[in-house]
């Protein structure tokens, strides 16, 4: 069947706006086929949707697809529709509501499918303290006051105050100097202990006092002799004068120290050094009086008493004792003051040498002054009354 196109007026001709194709009319029944052929012009289908529904559908499509389609005004909307009459073939059943998709519907469907495929799931967010507070508040009963726990206060750290460069440098130097001094002292002390053990069998070649005077330009006179080559008068006089309890103590005479402390407030200070302490001082230390020297002298004294017998202690002392500027040892002193060997000294000469030991620079043993001579007489009388003072030496201990 040929379709009939309705005529268009000049005013109704569309310019740029695309026309919406209206839905075709329902398929006629077999009984109405003849009437449809007679009234071809009146068989054109009318729109199945009203204007308001059509406008709303177009607006929704434009918002979802960004498809540009100008809206029609009421007076601009075309009054006629273009339809194609349906040809029915005999024996073929008519399709129920045949609707063909328009190009706009196809584009809209493609855009909607693309948007749905590109939709991403919402990003996951880590729970925060505020989420916990909201949940806490939501679980609270109605009318209750939600108490949100406050976080612990954050204490600001104490600001760092940089030390002054000068003080830091001086402090570092002091610490380093202290460490170095401690290392040197420990090394020196170990060497001294080794020498004490060695000097039990080997005669010391020199003492620290000899080295100090030699470095000062003084000529040293010293000749080592065994204890058997020294007069017993000198041995007895030195023990009585310097350390009357030599055979009774172990290097330090605490009885003599207590006596010296008792007499100090009533008169001049009196020394309480034993012969063993003088050996430690003359061999390894310095002659100046100081508490530091005394502190170091004590362990050295006990070490000497531990390694050496009394006879060896007295033998070393009589060979390194000072009897004048540059004069060390009993043999050199006997030759310098009396022009004879140490083995031939008399009791008087031995007493004069013994009394000069505390201050050999001022007291001259060969030409003693009145006070020195008086003290020598006192030592000579004491040696006759105290023969047991040298019992540990003459007995070979």
Helices and strands as residue ranges (DSSP letters): G 30-32, H 33-38, G 41-43, H 51-65, H 103-118, H 129-139, H 165-198, H 208-215, E 221-222, G 227-229, H 232-242, H 254-264, H 275-284, H 291-307, H 310-320, E 327-328, H 330-338, G 342-344, H 347-355, G 357-359, H 370-385, G 387-390, H 391-394
